Amino acid sequence: MSGGEPLRIGNASGFYGDRFDALREMLTGGPLDVLTGDYLAELTMLILGRDRLKDPARGYATTFLRQLEEGLGLAAGRGVRLVTNAGGLNPAGLADAVRELADRVGVPVRVAHVEGDDLLAWGSPLLERSRELGGGRCEGVLTANAYLGGGGIAACLRAGADVVVTGRVTDAALVSGAAQAHFGWRPEDFDPLAGAVVAGHVLECGAQATGGNYSFFGAHDVRRPGFPLAEISADGSCVITKHPGTGGAVTTGTVTAQLLYETSGARYAGPDVTARLDTARLTQDGPDRVRIDGVRGEAPPPSLKAGLTRIGGWRNEVTFVLTGLDVEAKAELVRAQMDAAFDAAGRRPAEVRWTLARTDRADADVQEEASALLRLVVRDADPDAVGRVVSGAAVELALASYPGFHVTAPPAKGAPYGVFEAVAVDPAQVAHRAVLPDGSRVAVAPPRTTREPARLPDPPLPAPLPDGPTRRAPLGRVAGARSGDKGGDANVGVWAVSDDAWRWLAHTLTADLLRHLLPETADLAVTRHVLPNLRALNFTVEGLLGEGVAAQARFDPQAKGLGEWLRSRHLDIPEALL
C-alpha cells in the first residue's frame, strides 16, 4: 500500500451540460494527480439511448471530447490522469475518438476503457435475469446498464492509462477506482475503500460541494463556485478542498449537504463496498478544507443495481394563466370545458392531471403577480390521445372561456416521455472488463464476500432541549436541507446548524411531521434515518416522482426544491435557537 503524500483527485463535471471550462480551470488552477468527470445521470442514459437510435456510433457525451481539444495537452503536460464516465453507452467508441483526437492535436496518450455494464450488449441471459428480478417490466427497454465499481478503472490505471473512459459505473467509483489503483488496496480493504467512496460521493456533483445549491448561500460568494478536489490518504481519510482563488466555499456545512444528497440510511451500498455514513466524522481543517475520517466499510451487497430506461408513453402539457379575481371559478370552468372536449372527441387520455399554483396575490402592482397558473398534464400510450385532442381543445377555448384567457406557450403535439427503473442483477453474470491501452482485456472478478445491507437500528437520540418559550418561524432558520431523486423516490436530507438545534430537530422532525409540513407526501411512505455524526436526518419519500425524472410526474421532477420547500414551512421553534 502506497503511503507518503495524499492522492489529489479533482472533479470537473457533475452532469452532462456542466460548466464547459471547468476542465481547463481544474487543470490550470493547482496541482492534481487525477481529474474525474461525471456526465451520467438517470435522465442522461435515456438521452444517450435516443442518440444511439439515431446513430449507433454515438451514445457518449460529446462535450468531454470537445473539452479535450485543449484539455488533453494540459493534462499530459502536468502529468494528470483523466477518468470519466462520459463513455455512456459507448465507452469503446469514445476511447477511439480520444485516440483520434490525440493524434490530431499531437499529444500521445495511452487510452483505456471499461466495458460490461451494458446489459443489452451481452446477450439475453442477463436481460432474462433482469426480467425475473424486475417483475417482468423490462419489455421494450431502451437502455439497460449495471452500475459497476472501481475495479476496472483501477486495472486500467495500473496498466499505465493516461485516460480511462467508462460507461455506467457508480459516480463515486471514478474516485475510489483511482485511489484503489494508487494505494494498492485489496478488494477486502473495506475501510479505506469506503473512505474513498465517501470522498467520491462528495466530489461527484461538482460545485454542490463548494457552495452551489447550498441552503445558506448568502454566507459565501457563490456566483461562480470552484470545483472540488479531495486529498486522499492511504487509510481512506481525506480532505475536501478546492483550488486557491476559486469561488464558493468548502465548509462542514457544504460537505454535509452533499453527503446527504441522494442517499438514505447509514449504509450507503455500492458494488465494491458498503460505506457506513454514520461513522463519517467531519472537521473544519482550515479555510476551505474539511477533513473526513473514521469512515468504516462493510462487504458490498450480493447483487448489482442496474438502471433500465424505456419510452413510457406520450405526454402533453398546457398551462393556462388565470388573472385577477375568481381564480378558483375560472379554473373550474377550464376543467369542465376540457373534460367536455375529451368526451366529445371520444379520446380521453389515460391520465389527466390538473395542478393549480396560486402564484397570484391580491391588489398586485404587476400583472404577473396577479396571475395563477393552471397546469394540465396528460399521458397515454397512444400519441393521438395526447395530440390534437388536447392542443386543439385548448386553442378553441381562446375566445370562449374565462375572462383574460391566455396560455404560457402555444399548445403543441404530444412528446414521448421516458421511464427509469432500477432492478438487481447477479454480479457473476456481468462481464466487467478493463480494456487496457495495449488492447488486452482483463476480467474484473465480482466481490468474494458480500452482505445484505439491512437497515441499522436508529441510534440513541441526543437529550432533548429543556422546555421553554417557542416562536412560529421557518424551519430553515435552524436547519439546512438538500433534496434529490432516486428513480421514483425523493430524498430530503436535513441537518442542524448547531448542537442545540440538533437536540431539537432530532426529537421534532418525525416522518409524520414531514408529511404534515409537505402535504404532497401525506399519502406516501416516508422513512426517517438518523445520522448523529452529521447532526442530520435523511428522509426517503417513496413514489413522489412517479416513474422518475424523465416521466416529469410533478412540477419539480427531480425533487431539487423539495428540501427548500420544507425549510420554508413554519413550525414552533424554541426561542433559544432563534
Secondary structure, DSSP 8 states (H G I E B T S, - for coil): ---SS-EEEEE--SSTT--TTHHHHHHHSS--SEEEE----HHHHHHHHHHHHH-TT--S-HHHHHHHHHHHHHHHHHT-EEEE-TTTT-HHHHHHHHHHHHHHHT----EEEEE--BGGGG-HHHHHHHHHHTTT--TTEEEEEE-B-SHHHHHHHHTT-SEEE-SSB-TTHHHHHHHHHHHT--TT-HHHHHHHHHHHHHHTTGGGGTTTT-TTGGGS--SSB--EEEEE-TTS-EEEEE-TT-BS---HHHHHHHHHTT--SSEEE-SS-EEEGGG-EEEE-STT-EEEE--EEE---SSEEEEEEEEEEEEEEEEEEEESS-HHHHHHHHHHHHHHHHHHHT---SEEEEEEE----TT-SSGGGGEEEEEEEEEESSGGGGTHHHHHHHHTTTTSSSTT-EESS-----EEEEEEEEEEE-GGGS--EEE-TTS-EEE----SS--------------------EEEEEGGGTEEEEEEEETTEEEEEEEESSHHHHHHHHHH--HHHHHHHSGGGTTS-EEEEEEGGGTEEEEEETTTTTT-GGG--SSSTT-TTHHHHHHH-EEEEEGGG-
